[in-house]
């Protein structure tokens, strides 16, 4: 039953993509962590394209798109260093596409995300775009036009989050206040943290 349901969802999604008109657009969000900001399922596994050795962050699209690399460059005057590569990989040309997220790292910017595995040395069907936003909170909006990597018969937009920002001071403060209120409520019920931990 689960296989039938999954097949129906994939078929329906593919049909929607194939039958959509020019005013419809699909938008997908991916980031270097594969976490809650994303809109696609992700896994960590061996690089299916052979771009790098070791595990990589892989997203899955339930339909085929044009394969190729979208290379993100740091903003500034040329030559700008490449910081990320989004590889659309579909060796069979049917059913689904793997999106491999590669990100650079260095001694000044150490690896802290699953995509921080370095960049592949060879690119195919590449297109370069420039990141926007300040370092530590940047990325790019990529509109895949027909024939470009990641494109299909309907307009597709990819929201690529290159650097996920650290929690803000306000968010940390709110977390701390929430913790204090939680401890206070716990103690009002006649329990102390020490006694509850001992039991």
Residue, then its C-alpha position, 0 to 999 in steps of 0.5 A: x500500500x505504501x508503494x502504491x501511495x508513493x507512486x501516486x504522489x510521484x505520478x501526480x507531482x510529475x503530471x502537475x509539472x508536465x501540465x503546468x502553464x507558463x504562469x505556474x512556477x515550482x520553488x524548492x529551498x535547499x541549504x548546506x545542512x539539509x535541515x528544517x529550512x529545506x523543502x525537499x528530502x535529503x540524505x547523506x551518502x556516497x557521491x553518486x556522480x563521483x565529484x568528491x570522495x566521501x559522503x555528500x549531502x543529496x537532495x531528491x527531486x521526484x522528477x527529471x530535470x536537465x543535469x549540470x552544475x550551478x556554481x555559486x561565486x562569492x560577490x565582488x570583483x572578478x576573479x571571485x572564488x567559487x564557494x558552492x556547487x549545486x549539481x543536478x545529477x540524473x544518469x537515467x534521465x527519468x523518474x528522479x533527480x539527485x541534487x548534490x550540494x557541495x560547499x567549500x571550507x578552509x581554516x578560516x571557515x571550517x567545515x560545520x555542515x554536511x555540504x562542507x566537503x569541498x568542490x568537485x574538480x570537474x564541472x559539466x554543463x556549468x552555469x555561474x551565479x553570484x551569491x547575495x547577502x553578507x558572509x554567514x547569511x548568504x545564498x542565491x535565487x536560481x531560476x532554471x530557464x529551459x536547457x539550463x541545469x535544474x530545468x524542466x518543462x515548467x518554470x523552476x526556482x531554487x532558493x539556495x541557502x549557502x550559509x545558514x546564520x548563527x542564532x541571533x542574540x534575540x533568539x538566544x535570549x528568548x530561549x534562555x527566558x523560556x528555560x527559566x520559566x520552565x524551571x520556575x513552573x517545574x518548581x511550583x509543582x512542588x518538585x525540584x530539579x535535583x529530586x526529579x533527576x534522582x528518581 
